[in-house]
Amino acid sequence: MLLGFVLGSAAAITFGLLGVVVVFTWLQPEYPRLDGELQSLWGSLGMFGLLTAAAAASFYGQLRAAGWRRAAVAALLLGIGAIGWFHWPR
């Protein structure tokens, strides 16, 4: 059940970031100051996209009791840790 929550949360964040990227890209010709934000948005979108893929693999592996499910959960935990480290305020 916990993996389902993580998968849903990661997918929601990814979808939200994708929407922001689309809007910023659409508005960028009229608002050039958005250029500075797009690079970090693309980076965050990529990180959360990978996290969503890791969460989906973990969820699927756990449902099917696959032999590789522990590796998928480890990748998910590493992804959560990496995103937390990257976005932690300094």
N, C-alpha and C positions, 0 to 999 in steps of 0.2 A: 504494500500500500504506500509506503514511504517513497519508493521509486516512482510511483505514479504521480505523487505530488511534485517531486523534483522534475519529472518530465513535463508535466503541465506548466509549472512555473517557468522552466527554461524555454519552452515553446512560446509561452505568452510574452516573455521578454524579447525573444528573437523576433516574433511577429511585430511587436511594438517598435523595436529598433528598425526593422525593415520599413515600417510605415513612416518613421521619422526621416530615414534616408531618402525615401521616395519624395516626400514633401520638400525636404531641403534641396534635393537635386532639382526639383521642379521650380523652386523659388530662387535658386542660386543666381540666375541671370539678372534678376531684379534686385537682389540683395547680396552683393559681393562679399560682405562680411561673413557669410555662411561658409565660405571656402575653408576657413580655419577649423570649422567644426566637422566638416565632412570626413576628413581623414581619421579623426578619432572615432566618429560614428561607424565608419567602415570597419575599423579595427575591432570595436566592440561587437558589431554584428557578426564578424567572423568568429570571434571567441565564443559568443553565445550560440552561434550555429553549430560549432563543434561540440559545445556542451550539450546541446539538444540532441545531437547524434549519439553522443556517449550515453546520455540518459535513456534514449530510445533503445540502444543496444543492451543496456543493463536491464531495462524493463522486459524486453523480449527474452533475453537470456534467462532471466529469473522465471518468467512464465513457463518457458519450455524446459527448465531445469537443465540447460545446456552446460557442458563441461567448461566452457569459456566464460561463464557468467561472472566468476570471481575477478577475472582479468578486466571485464567490462566495468564492473563496479569500482575496481581500483582506478581505471582510467577516468571514470566519473568523479571520484573523490579528488584525484589529481587536478582535473579540470576545475572543480569548484575551488580548490586551494589556489590554483594559478590565477583565476579570475579575481578571487578575493585579494590576493597579493597585488595584482595589477591595479585594481581600482581602490585600494585602501588609501585614504588621504595621507599625504606625507607632509 
